[in-house]
């Protein structure tokens, strides 16, 4: 669908990790540009509400995974149609704006990029959609990556697209909230053609953020992201120097 890949149209799978997102997931799935994508996969990540039922009723294919954001992303990636050429990731809270999807897809479809990332920092943000601590974290991690890894990013947001063949090269292993950062570091290490593009961002439709919802969760996610930064990025750079 959407563009030719050899003799057939390219197919796109949208993957949405979802933990207790019953209030928003129906709207997110119904908003999908079904003429552009082959499927929408919602990965039920240990929810205690009706996330799976609401997603199914809205038209998604639902798969389950153990808890952990990276676990959910990996499960969705492995469950994608074998014929899908591009994997798209986004959150299930309604904050990512699906109208920006063509902006992420076009450079890949035009063979100008292998991996595209939506930057909330560079885009238009609805007031209150990102906490000051989230914005600071994005700038801080970006600074560390530039200094020690030589990679230029401004954000670690969920909304992104990658060629299926490129994704397979990365050997993703991070099963928590460090998944996004691991993907970005490994994409640079594998010399993928990367583009970061501004996307709009709004407040979540309903429910509570699993990261920004409370101080303990925020600190836990921050520690994990820093651990991934040093384990995957900085330590590998040091080994390459040795």
Residue pairs with C-beta under 8 A, 6 or more apart in sequence:
1 9
1 10
1 11
1 12
1 35
1 36
1 37
1 38
2 9
2 10
2 12
2 36
2 37
2 105
2 109
3 9
3 10
3 109
4 10
5 11
5 85
10 85
10 86
10 109
11 37
11 38
11 81
11 83
11 84
11 85
11 86
12 36
12 37
12 38
12 84
12 85
12 86
12 87
12 88
12 105
12 161
13 37
13 38
13 39
13 40
13 41
13 76
13 80
13 81
13 84
13 86
13 87
13 88
14 32
14 37
14 39
14 40
14 41
14 88
14 89
14 90
15 41
15 43
15 73
15 76
15 77
15 80
15 87
15 88
15 89
15 90
16 25
16 28
16 29
16 40
16 41
16 42
16 43
16 55
16 60
16 76
16 89
16 90
16 91
16 92
17 43
17 45
17 69
17 72
17 73
17 76
17 89
17 91
17 92
18 25
18 42
18 43
18 44
18 45
18 47
18 51
18 55
18 72
18 92
19 45
19 46
19 47
19 51
19 67
19 72
19 210
20 47
20 48
20 49
20 51
20 207
20 208
20 210
21 28
21 47
21 49
21 51
21 92
21 93
21 206
21 207
22 47
22 49
22 50
22 51
22 53
22 54
22 207
23 205
23 206
23 207
24 92
24 93
24 94
24 204
24 205
24 206
24 207
25 42
25 51
25 54
25 55
25 58
25 60
25 92
26 54
26 55
26 57
26 58
27 58
27 94
27 205
28 58
28 90
28 92
28 93
28 94
28 98
28 205
29 40
29 42
29 55
29 58
29 59
29 60
30 58
30 59
31 98
32 40
32 59
32 98
33 98
33 101
34 59
36 101
36 102
36 105
37 88
38 81
38 83
38 84
39 61
39 80
39 81
39 84
40 59
40 60
40 61
41 60
41 61
41 62
41 63
41 76
41 79
41 80
42 51
42 52
42 55
42 60
42 61
42 62
42 63
42 92
43 62
43 63
43 64
43 65
43 72
43 73
43 75
43 76
43 79
44 51
44 52
44 55
44 62
44 63
44 64
44 65
45 64
45 65
45 66
45 67
45 68
45 69
45 71
45 72
46 65
46 66
46 67
51 92
52 62
52 64
55 62
55 92
56 62
61 79
63 75
63 76
63 79
64 75
65 71
65 72
65 74
65 75
65 76
68 175
68 176
69 175
69 176
69 177
69 179
69 210
70 172
70 174
70 175
70 176
70 177
70 178
70 179
70 182
71 175
71 176
73 89
73 172
73 179
74 172
74 175
74 179
76 89
77 87
77 167
77 172
80 87
80 164
84 164
85 163
85 164
85 165
86 105
86 108
86 109
86 161
86 162
86 163
86 164
87 161
87 162
87 164
87 167
88 101
88 104
88 105
88 160
88 161
89 158
89 159
89 160
89 161
90 96
90 98
90 158
90 159
90 160
91 158
91 159
93 204
93 205
93 206
93 207
93 209
94 202
94 204
94 205
94 206
95 129
95 201
95 202
95 203
95 204
95 205
96 118
96 157
96 158
96 159
96 199
96 201
97 199
97 200
97 201
97 202
99 200
100 118
100 123
100 159
100 199
100 200
101 161
103 118
103 197
103 199
104 116
104 117
104 118
104 159
104 160
104 161
104 197
104 199
105 116
105 161
107 113
107 116
107 195
107 197
108 114
108 115
108 116
108 161
108 162
108 163
112 193
112 195
113 193
113 194
113 195
114 162
114 163
114 166
114 187
114 192
114 193
114 194
115 160
115 161
115 162
115 163
115 166
115 183
115 187
115 192
115 193
115 194
115 195
116 160
116 161
116 162
116 194
116 195
116 196
116 197
117 153
117 155
117 157
117 159
117 160
117 184
117 194
117 195
117 196
117 197
118 155
118 157
118 159
118 160
118 196
118 197
118 198
118 199
119 153
119 154
119 155
119 157
119 196
119 197
119 198
119 199
120 129
120 130
120 138
120 155
120 157
120 199
120 201
121 135
121 138
121 139
121 154
121 155
122 154
122 155
122 196
122 197
122 198
123 198
123 199
123 200
123 201
124 198
124 200
124 201
125 200
125 201
125 202
126 201
126 202
126 203
128 203
129 201
129 202
129 203
129 204
130 201
131 212
133 212
133 218
134 212
137 156
137 222
137 225
138 154
138 155
138 156
139 154
141 153
141 156
141 181
141 225
141 226
141 229
142 152
142 153
142 154
142 155
144 229
144 234
145 151
145 152
145 153
145 184
145 185
145 229
145 233
146 152
148 233
148 234
148 237
149 185
149 188
149 233
149 234
149 237
150 188
151 184
151 185
151 188
151 233
152 196
153 184
153 196
154 196
155 196
156 180
156 181
156 184
156 225
157 180
157 199
157 201
158 180
159 199
160 180
160 183
162 183
162 187
162 192
166 187
166 190
166 192
169 190
169 192
170 183
170 186
170 187
170 190
171 186
172 179
172 182
172 183
172 186
173 182
174 181
174 182
174 228
174 232
176 221
176 224
177 211
177 221
177 224
177 225
178 224
178 225
178 227
178 228
181 225
181 228
181 229
181 232
182 228
182 232
184 194
185 228
185 229
185 232
185 233
186 232
187 194
188 194
189 236
209 217
210 217
211 217
211 218
211 221
212 218
